[in-house]
Amino acid sequence: MADVIEHVKQPKKLLKSLKKFLKKDGRILITVPAYQFLFSKKDEVLGHYKRYNKKLLKKELSGFKVENISYFNTFLCIPIIIMTMLNKFLKRDYIKQVETTPNFILNKLCYIIFASEKYFIKYFNLPFGISIYVLAKND
């Protein structure tokens, strides 16, 4: 469930119903946007109800055994936080700019930076990031 439950008013209820479709010891992989303080006009336009931290995401997963949980999109986190907070402070309506693919070179550079995290996340959980993933097992 890649970036799904933030669109649901009652994610705990959704997860409880999905649990019925998982086999015993079946697993579910979920990603969500992180940090409620980053909630912005972009989240509203995208239909998000909230952003998460690890504690809140674990709480939504009652009835599942969390096997692994980590932040990701860590290496681009600081510039994204700065830009989001600046745009919020200046009350900019920047949705079209945010959702537009940047020029080829900038896009390629961001892709390389983001993709490089896969070499680290295999070995340890990242301490912060723009998103969170969780792998949970059906009990």
N, C-alpha and C positions, 0 to 999 in steps of 0.2 A: 504494500500500500504506500506508494510513493507520493508524498504530499497530498494526502486525502483527508485525514481526520481533522485537520484544522478547518475544513469546510463543513463540518458536521456540528450541529448544536449540542448533541449528546453523544460524544464519541465513545463513552463507556458502554452505552447501550448498543451501539453499532458493533463494537469489538466483542461484546457478549454474544451477539447473534452470529457473528462470523466464527466464533469459537466452535459452534455447533457443526460447522462444515469442515473443520480441521480434524484429521485423524488423531488418535491418541499419540502423543509425542510429535505431532505435526508442528511446524514452525511458521511464524509470520514475521515478515520484515516490514518495518514501518519507517518512513522518514517524515519529518515535520520541520517547519521553520522554527528557529530558536529566538528566545529573548523577547518577552512582552514589551520591553521598553523600545524595541524597534518597530512595534506595530505602527503602521503608517497608512496613508491614503492608498498606497499600493495594495496593502493587505485588504482594505475595504473593497477596492475595485475587483480584486481577485476572489472575493467572497469568503475571506478568512474570518473566523470568529475569535481566534486567539493564536498566540505563538507559545511555544513550550520551553520548559527547562527539563533537565533529566528527572527531577523529583516528580513534577507534574505528569510527565509522560509515563513514568512507572506507575503512578496512581491510577491512570486511565487503564492500565493493563492488569488490574486486579483479576485474578483467576488464571493468569499466565505466569510462567517462570521466565524472568528476564535472563537471557544467556549472555548478551552483550549489549552495551549501550555506550554511545560515544557521540561527541560533537564531530562535525566535519565542515568543510569549506572554511578551514581555519586560516590558511595562508592568505586568503583574500578578506578575512574578517575585519581587520582594522580599517582598511580603506572603505569597505562597505558600511561599517558603522559610522564612520566620519561623514560619508556622503548622505546617509539616511538621516542622521541627526541634524546635519546642516540644512537639508531640504525641509525637515520638519520645523526647525527653528525659523527658517525664512518663509514658511508656509507656501512652498513652491508646489505647484501641480505638475509633477515631473513624470507622470505615468508613461506617457508616450516615449520620453527619452529613455527611461529605465527599461522598457520592454522592447526597445529597438536594438538590433544587433549593431555593435560598434564597428568601426572600420576593421578590415581584415587583420592588420598587424596587431592591434589592441585585442581583438577577439582571440587570435591565436595565442598571444601571450597569456591572457587570462585562462584559456583552456589548458595550456602547459602547466601553469601554476596550480590550477585546481586538480588536474589529473595526477600531478606528482604526489598528492596526498596518499594515493593508493599504496605507495611503497612504505609509508609510515603506519597507516592505519591497520595494516596486517599484523603489526607487532605490538602496538600499544594504542590505547584510547587517547584521543586528542582532548585537551582540557577545556577548549572553547571553540566556537565556530558559529557560522550563520545558520546551520541546520543540525539536526540530531537524527541518528538512526538507532533503531533498536531491533534486535533479533530476540524473539520471545518464543517459548515452547508451550504448547498446550499441555496443561497438567492432567 
